[in-house]
Amino acid sequence: MKLSTKFFKNEDGATAIEYGLIAALIAVAAITAMTSLGENLSGTFTNVGDKLETANTAS
């Protein structure tokens, strides 16, 4: 009886699962932010490249 009571009071596993869920949420947020930033940087470099190509063609 004491073993089952001790088993149900033990919260170490629940704490580990909570930390795992928090880490997963942070990873998803980081991936989303980096993807968005990457797309913006790609657009910026495309614009710079186009302007350099236009400047070289005009010269």
N, C-alpha and C positions, 0 to 999 in steps of 0.2 A: 504494500500500500504506500509506504514511504517513497518507493522508487517512482511510482506513477505520479505522485504529488510533486516530487522533485523534477520529473521530466516536464510536466506542464508549466512549472514555474520558471524553467530555464528559458531565457530569452536571447541567448547568444546567437542561435540560428536566425531568429527574426531580425536581429541587428545586422547580421552579415548580409541578409537578403536586402534590407533597406539600403545599406551602403552600396550594394551592387546595383540596385535600381537608380540610385542617385548618380553613380558613375556612368551608367548607361544614358541617363538623361543629359548629363553634361557632354558626353561624347556626341550625341545626336545634335545638340545645340551647336557644338563646335564645328561639326561637319557641315551643318546648314550655313553657318556664318562663313566658313572658308569657301564653300561653293559659291555663295553670293559674291564674296570679295573677289574670287577668281574670275567670275564672269565680268565684273566691273573692270578689273585690271585688263582683261582680254580686250574689252571694248576700248579702253584708253590706249593700249598699245597699238591697236588697229588704227585708231584715229591719228596717232603720232606717225605711224608708218605711212599712212596715206598722205599726210601733209608733207613728210620728207620726200616722198616719191614725187609729189606735185612740185615741190620746190626744186628738186633736181631736174625735172623735165623742163621747167620754165627757164632754167639757167642756161 
